[in-house]
Amino acid sequence: DEREQTLNQILVEMDGFEPTEQLIVMAATNRPDVLDPALVRPGRFDRRVSLDLPDVEGRKAILKIHAKGKPFSEKVDWQKVAKRTVGFSGADLENMLNEAAILAARLNKKHIDMPDLEEAATKVKLGPEKRRLQSDEDRKMTAFHEGGHALVSWKMPHMDPVHRISIVGRGMSLGHTMMEPVDRVHETKTHLLEQIIVMLGGRAAEELVFKEMTTGASDDIEKATHVARAMVEELGMSDLGPINLNPQPRTPYEQTSVSPEMAAKIDAEVNRIMEKCYKEAVKVLTGMRDVLDTLAAELLKKETIESDDFIKLIGPKAALAKA
């Protein structure tokens, strides 16, 4: 009731403006989908500005704002930092610089440098490091799992380059494989399928090496299934055709628009995509088994491998693409 009264009062005030009154009403929301229709109809707010996540130039400008007053090293490459932080919001970037400053202070540094920013960016994205007590077998499984992700990504021609591979736990994960993301406006079917193949690379490596399945792939499988289902239901990127088949009702009162027969076809199509992508991941790693062993051994020794060391160990992606 209180919310309705507030809305009505706002509408009355907006309708009551005199032609000569110098008054501007500004409002912001991150949930435009739940706004009352009376607020968004023509004539209420004359200008609407949508703010998406910043692109590389936007991130560079935001970084300069939040970098003021902090003692950064002259060697910091802000263009590289901006490229490294694809998908970060303005708040994420501010948080990253604050985390980098805290890290440098803990290490008694006089300046914040690139390693501090790199660690801060990883912390914002994946969470802080967690040195869990693990058995040798667990560490070995994690090393092959992450190695599987990295090698499958390296093999896929449209995937972003590998940025870092680590078997040091962060958040709820026991390890991570990070890519150097590129700002994209459009997603292609080929790139989405390659993403699914890479996500299933960890499970494929586990089965190939240990002839066993572990719980470590649960998050990968969930994300891969979500992408496959979106391709079928929303994006029209399947054999069912270019049609929106999303069976989820948008409101509690809306009935699903998909018949049980079509729902079964959707499930079958999602299953087909997942199986095809998994077989491709297994095929890639089977042909690179020696390289997988080498990479896993290096991970067990160093725990974290950066992109330069990965390229030295495996070779450049461009050479593979030409081959």
Phi, psi and omega in degrees: 000317181297321180293321178296318180296319179297315179299313181299320180296318178299316181295320178298315181297319181292322179289338186269007180296138173275152181302333184259000181287130180268077183222131179240131177259125177240143180213154179221148177206149171256010176227067181295341183289340183254008180290146178296134180306331180295335181277329189256002179291158180304138179102343179280292178248120187282333182236135175234128181240118178266129180251110176271178174297141185293147174277188188298320179290323177297317179295321179298318179293319180294320179299321180296323180295311184281348179277346181298134178086000179249140184278081179275146176294150178292342182277355180294125179263099185292331177295319179293320178296319180296320178291329183288340190251039176301133180090357178278138173274174177301320179294322178298318181294318177298316179299319181299315180294323177295318178296320178297321179294318179297317181296316179296322179294320179296329181269008179058038178272152177272338181226153176269125183242184185299318177302324177295317180293322179297314179294321180295319179297319179293321180295317179296322185279318188244347183104171182286159177297142176227107181277084181283151175280112183236150174284165178299324180294319179296317179297321179295317179297318179296320181297315179291324179299308181291324176298324177297314177303312186295315183290321178295320178297318179299326183281331183285124187293335184256001180278152178292153180297151177288130182262318182200142174236134183213146173250018174271125184294143174220134182061233180266353184270153178269349179190177179204153173235116184253143176256165171267093188291153179244140176297122180236138173269317181247144171255134178263159177299319181300315182293322178296318178295321178295324176300316180297317180300317180295318179300326181272359180296327179294312178297320179299319179294320179300312182292323182293318186271314188257354184053040186210157174249143178236169179283352183295342183265003187300316181292320178299315182295319179299313181293319180296318179295322179298317179295314181298318181292322177296322178299321183281311190278321191249326189260353179065030183256049180213178180291349178283350174102171181281077182215143178279117185243023183296112185276358184280124176295141183280336179228162180298339184264353184270135178274150177296141184264007183250132180287160177303324180295316179291323176300321178294322178294322178298313180300319181294321181290319176299317179298321180296316179297315181297316180295317180298316180292322179295318178298323179294320178297316179297318180299316180298312184287330177297321179283350182235031186301318180296319179294322179297318178298317180296315181294317179297320179297320179294322178295319180296330181278316186259340184072321179227132179238122178276171187301318182297316179292326179296317179294320178298324184282319188256325185114161181288147181295324183299320180297323179292318182299320179292325180292000000 
